[in-house]
Amino acid sequence: MTSTTSEAVYLDHAATTPLAAEAVEAMGPWITAGAVGNASSLHAAGRRARAAVEDARDRVAAALGVTPLEVLFTSGGTEADNQAIKGLVWAGGAGGHVVTTAIEHHAVLETVEWLRDHQGVKATVVGVDADGLVDPDEVLAAVQPDTRVVSVMAANNELGTIQPLDVLGPALAERGVPLHVDAVQAFGKVPMPLGEWQPAGLALSAHKFNGPTGVGVLVLRRDLQPHPVLHGGAQERGVRSGTLNVAGIVGLGAAAERAADLLSTVDTAVRARRDALLDGLLAIDDVALNGHPQQRLPHNAHVGIGGVDAESLLMGLDRAGIQCSTGSACQSGAARRSHVLDAIGAREDAAHLRFTLGSETTDAHIDRTIVAVTDAVARLRTATGDR
């Protein structure tokens, strides 16, 4: 029998997170008849909306350790990635060169591919090792005199592997090459020392840290003025036109502040439960960890399970009330194998599942998940053996 929602164990926080109470409370007046106003309007209602937006901007800036002027609001991480990469390339005129890695999110990889195929931009895609870790020296070696931007994610959305931006960032800054960081998965999970990374651009998405969907952030160095992707009202320093989503931005600000406050909890309680989950999963025969064993996000457990079909296992777990993922939610409905698994050379005869925990995950959830996976794997292997 299919489990009800109330019985479900939700372990897909890398895909999206539940909306925090702090965000709901902050957004309340802006999604009812109690508050109205375009933040670009000069009358009293507009000024109130602008004040709410600027308060959220201040909260995000404080959470990241940047100035409010560097915080630009977008519709999410995908738009932020597109704006940073396209904008920095176009700002230099025709042509140019981009460097990225083989395990970036599709928002980065497909942007780079489009620039290459339709804009005559050269592109270099640097590979990773078996743990999904990029070598900074290989990235630096790929830089050319006309490189407009290097895009390397803070942590991989599937494997959870954390990239060495503390090494790469300063080296690129010394060469005067802008670094763009997709930090969608990292924010609220690990410290992000932007002073060390020295990014020119950095992307966040609110729904990954218990904020609302449809709103994100592009942190943009104040001395940069990339070519805009959207044209219109010249909001957000003239970089991102469009009427500001006041309710979403207010919720994002509250969620960002909450995420920064709870960072130590994620690093202790969530990490401990993730480790307990991994211990239980790795005790099953023919199960192996994917991604770096230490240099990984504290809430991510990504494993390959031999002898079973991924879709069958995922559906079996869903019926048992365990909600996890076979990869990036942005690939939902796609039959093709994950480009991240291809990049690390993951075995093709295994089911690769991602379990990502949240602050509401309990010890009982972990125990139940281990039992459910163990039972589901045993049933599927027995069924396969009977055929």
C-alpha positions in Angstrom: 0.0 0.0 0.0 1.3 3.5 -0.9 2.3 5.5 2.2 0.5 8.7 3.0 2.3 12.0 3.0 2.2 12.2 6.8 4.1 8.9 7.0 6.7 9.8 4.4 10.3 10.3 5.2 11.5 13.1 3.0 15.2 12.7 2.1 15.4 14.9 -1.1 16.4 18.2 0.4 18.9 18.7 -2.5 15.9 18.9 -4.8 13.9 21.3 -2.6 13.3 22.1 1.0 10.2 22.7 3.1 9.3 26.3 3.6 10.6 27.5 7.0 8.2 29.0 9.5 10.3 32.2 9.6 9.9 32.6 5.8 6.1 32.0 6.0 5.7 34.6 8.7 7.8 37.2 6.9 5.9 36.6 3.6 2.5 36.7 5.2 1.6 40.4 4.8 2.9 40.4 1.2 0.7 37.5 0.0 -2.5 38.7 1.6 -4.5 41.9 1.1 -2.6 43.5 4.0 0.4 44.8 1.9 0.7 46.0 -1.6 3.2 47.9 -3.6 5.7 47.9 -6.4 9.2 48.4 -5.0 9.9 50.8 -7.9 7.0 53.1 -7.1 7.6 56.4 -5.3 4.3 56.5 -3.3 4.0 55.2 0.3 3.0 51.7 -0.7 6.0 51.5 -3.1 8.3 52.8 -0.4 7.1 50.2 2.1 7.7 47.5 -0.5 11.2 48.9 -1.3 12.0 49.0 2.5 11.0 45.3 2.8 13.2 44.4 -0.2 16.2 46.3 1.1 15.8 44.7 4.6 15.9 41.3 2.9 19.0 42.4 0.9 20.7 43.4 4.1 19.9 40.0 5.7 21.3 38.1 2.7 24.4 40.3 2.6 25.0 39.7 6.4 24.6 36.0 5.9 27.2 35.9 3.1 29.6 38.6 4.5 29.2 40.9 1.4 27.8 44.4 1.0 24.1 44.9 0.2 25.1 46.5 -3.1 26.5 43.2 -4.3 23.2 41.3 -3.7 21.0 41.2 -6.8 17.6 39.3 -6.7 16.7 36.9 -9.5 14.1 34.2 -10.2 16.4 31.5 -8.9 19.8 29.8 -9.4 19.3 29.0 -13.0 18.7 32.7 -13.9 21.6 33.7 -11.7 24.0 31.3 -13.5 22.8 32.4 -16.9 23.2 36.1 -16.1 26.6 35.7 -14.6 28.1 33.6 -17.4 26.5 35.2 -20.4 26.8 38.7 -18.9 30.5 38.5 -18.2 31.2 36.9 -21.6 29.1 39.5 -23.5 30.6 42.4 -21.6 33.9 41.7 -23.3 32.4 41.9 -26.8 32.3 39.2 -29.5 34.1 35.9 -29.0 35.9 35.0 -25.8 36.5 31.9 -23.9 34.9 30.1 -20.9 36.2 27.4 -18.6 33.9 25.1 -16.5 33.8 21.5 -15.2 32.2 18.3 -16.4 29.9 18.0 -13.3 28.4 21.5 -13.2 24.6 21.9 -13.0 22.8 22.0 -16.4 22.2 25.7 -15.8 25.9 26.2 -16.2 26.8 23.5 -18.8 23.9 24.3 -21.1 24.6 28.0 -20.9 28.3 27.3 -21.9 27.2 25.0 -24.7 24.8 27.6 -26.0 27.5 30.3 -26.0 29.8 27.9 -27.9 27.2 26.8 -30.4 25.4 30.1 -31.1 27.7 32.9 -30.1 31.2 31.6 -31.3 32.5 31.5 -27.7 35.3 28.9 -27.1 34.8 26.6 -24.2 36.9 24.2 -22.2 35.3 21.6 -19.9 37.7 20.3 -17.3 37.1 16.7 -16.0 37.1 15.5 -12.4 38.5 12.5 -10.5 36.6 9.5 -9.4 35.3 11.3 -6.3 34.0 14.2 -8.4 36.8 16.6 -7.3 38.3 19.0 -9.8 42.1 19.7 -9.9 42.7 23.4 -9.5 45.9 23.1 -11.6 43.9 21.7 -14.5 41.4 24.5 -14.3 44.2 27.1 -14.3 46.0 25.4 -17.2 42.8 25.7 -19.2 42.7 29.5 -18.8 43.5 31.4 -22.0 44.3 35.1 -22.6 40.7 35.7 -23.7 39.0 33.8 -20.9 36.0 35.9 -19.8 34.9 33.7 -16.9 35.6 30.4 -15.1 32.6 28.7 -13.6 33.1 26.1 -10.8 30.4 25.0 -8.4 30.9 25.2 -4.6 29.5 21.7 -4.1 28.1 19.2 -6.6 24.3 18.8 -6.4 24.3 15.1 -6.9 27.5 13.7 -5.2 27.8 16.5 -2.6 31.6 16.8 -3.3 32.9 20.2 -2.2 35.3 21.8 -4.7 38.7 23.5 -3.7 37.6 27.1 -4.3 39.9 28.2 -1.5 42.8 27.3 -3.8 41.3 28.1 -7.1 39.7 31.5 -6.3 42.8 33.3 -5.2 44.8 31.9 -8.1 42.2 33.2 -10.6 42.0 36.5 -8.9 45.7 36.9 -9.2 45.4 36.4 -12.9 42.5 38.8 -13.1 40.1 36.1 -14.4 36.5 36.3 -13.0 35.3 33.3 -11.1 31.6 32.4 -11.0 30.4 30.0 -8.3 27.1 28.1 -8.4 26.7 27.8 -4.6 23.0 26.7 -4.8 23.7 23.5 -2.9 26.4 24.8 -0.5 24.7 27.8 1.2 23.4 26.9 4.6 25.2 23.6 4.6 28.9 24.6 4.9 30.8 27.8 5.5 31.3 29.9 2.4 34.3 32.2 2.9 33.8 34.5 0.0 36.8 36.6 1.1 39.0 33.5 0.3 37.1 32.4 -2.8 37.0 36.0 -4.3 34.1 35.2 -6.7 33.0 37.7 -9.3 29.6 36.1 -9.2 27.8 33.6 -7.0 24.4 32.0 -7.4 21.8 31.0 -4.7 18.3 29.7 -4.9 15.9 30.2 -2.0 14.1 26.9 -2.2 17.3 25.1 -1.4 17.6 26.6 2.1 13.9 26.6 3.2 12.8 29.7 1.3 10.2 30.0 -1.4 10.5 28.8 -4.9 10.9 31.2 -7.8 13.4 33.6 -6.2 17.2 33.6 -6.0 20.3 35.7 -5.7 23.2 36.7 -7.9 26.0 38.0 -5.7 27.9 40.3 -8.1 31.2 42.1 -7.4 30.4 45.8 -7.2 33.0 46.8 -9.8 31.4 44.6 -12.5 28.7 45.5 -14.9 27.9 42.4 -17.0 25.7 42.7 -20.1 22.1 42.1 -19.0 20.2 39.0 -20.2 16.8 40.6 -19.5 16.0 44.2 -20.7 13.3 46.4 -19.4 13.1 48.4 -16.2 16.8 48.4 -15.3 16.2 47.1 -11.7 18.9 45.6 -9.7 21.9 47.8 -10.7 20.7 47.7 -14.3 21.7 44.0 -14.5 18.4 42.3 -13.9 15.2 44.0 -15.2 11.8 43.0 -13.9 9.3 43.9 -11.2 10.7 42.7 -7.9 9.0 39.7 -6.3 8.5 41.4 -2.9 6.9 38.4 -1.1 9.5 36.0 -2.5 12.4 38.3 -1.7 11.2 38.9 1.9 10.9 35.1 2.4 14.3 34.6 0.9 15.8 37.1 3.3 14.3 35.4 6.3 15.3 32.0 5.1 18.9 33.1 4.5 19.2 34.6 8.0 17.8 31.3 9.4 20.2 29.2 7.3 23.2 31.2 8.6 22.0 30.8 12.2 21.5 27.1 11.9 24.8 26.3 10.1 26.5 24.8 13.1 23.4 22.5 13.7 23.7 21.2 10.1 27.4 20.5 10.6 26.8 18.5 13.8 23.3 17.0 14.1 22.6 16.6 10.4 26.1 15.3 9.7 25.8 12.7 12.5 22.5 11.4 11.1 23.9 11.4 7.6 26.9 9.3 8.8 24.5 6.9 10.6 22.6 6.5 7.3 25.7 5.9 5.4 26.9 3.3 7.9 23.6 1.4 7.5 23.6 1.6 3.7 27.2 0.6 3.3 26.6 -2.4 5.5 24.4 -3.8 2.7 26.3 -6.1 0.3 27.6 -4.5 -2.9 26.9 -0.9 -1.9 29.5 1.8 -2.4 29.8 5.5 -1.7 29.8 8.0 -4.6 31.6 11.3 -4.1 34.5 12.3 -1.9 34.4 10.5 1.5 35.3 13.5 3.6 35.1 16.6 1.3 31.3 16.5 0.9 28.2 18.3 2.0 27.2 17.2 5.5 23.6 16.3 4.5 24.4 14.3 1.4 24.6 10.4 1.1 25.0 9.2 -2.5 25.5 5.5 -3.0 25.7 3.0 -5.8 23.8 -0.3 -5.1 24.7 -3.3 -7.3 22.3 -5.9 -8.5 19.1 -3.8 -8.7 17.4 -1.4 -11.1 17.4 2.2 -10.0 13.8 3.0 -11.0 12.4 -0.2 -9.5 14.3 0.6 -6.2 13.2 4.2 -6.2 9.5 3.3 -6.7 9.8 0.5 -4.0 11.1 3.0 -1.5 8.5 5.5 -2.4 5.8 2.9 -1.7 7.5 2.4 1.7 7.3 6.1 2.3 11.0 6.9 1.7 11.4 9.8 -0.7 14.9 10.1 -2.2 16.3 10.7 -5.7 18.3 9.1 -8.5 19.9 12.4 -9.3 19.2 16.0 -10.0 15.5 16.9 -9.8 16.1 19.1 -12.9 16.4 15.9 -14.9 13.0 14.6 -13.9 11.5 12.5 -16.7 14.8 12.2 -18.5 15.8 8.6 -19.3 19.4 9.4 -19.9 22.1 8.6 -17.3 23.4 11.5 -15.2 26.4 13.4 -16.7 27.9 13.5 -13.2 28.0 9.7 -13.0 29.5 9.6 -16.4 32.1 12.1 -15.4 33.3 10.1 -12.4 33.1 6.8 -14.2 30.5 5.3 -11.9 29.5 1.8 -12.6 26.6 1.3 -15.0 25.3 -1.9 -13.4 24.3 -0.3 -10.2 21.4 1.8 -8.9 22.7 5.2 -7.8 20.5 6.9 -5.2 20.9 10.3 -3.5 19.6 10.8 0.1 19.8 14.4 1.3 18.7 15.2 4.9 17.3 18.3 6.5 17.1 19.9 9.9 13.8 18.1 10.5 15.2 14.6 9.8 15.2 12.5 12.9 17.0 9.4 14.2 13.8 7.4 13.6 13.7 8.6 10.0 17.2 7.3 9.5 16.5 3.9 11.1 13.3 3.5 9.0 15.2 4.3 5.8 18.0 1.8 6.5 15.4 -0.9 7.1 13.4 0.1 4.0 16.4 0.1 1.7 17.7 -3.2 3.0 14.4 -4.9 2.5 13.8 -3.4 -0.9 17.2 -4.4 -2.2 16.8 -7.9 -0.9 13.4 -8.2 -2.6 14.7 -6.9 -6.0 17.8 -9.1 -5.9 15.7 -12.1 -5.2 13.3 -11.3 -8.0 16.1 -10.8 -10.4 17.6 -14.1 -9.4 14.3 -15.9 -10.1 14.1 -14.7 -13.6 
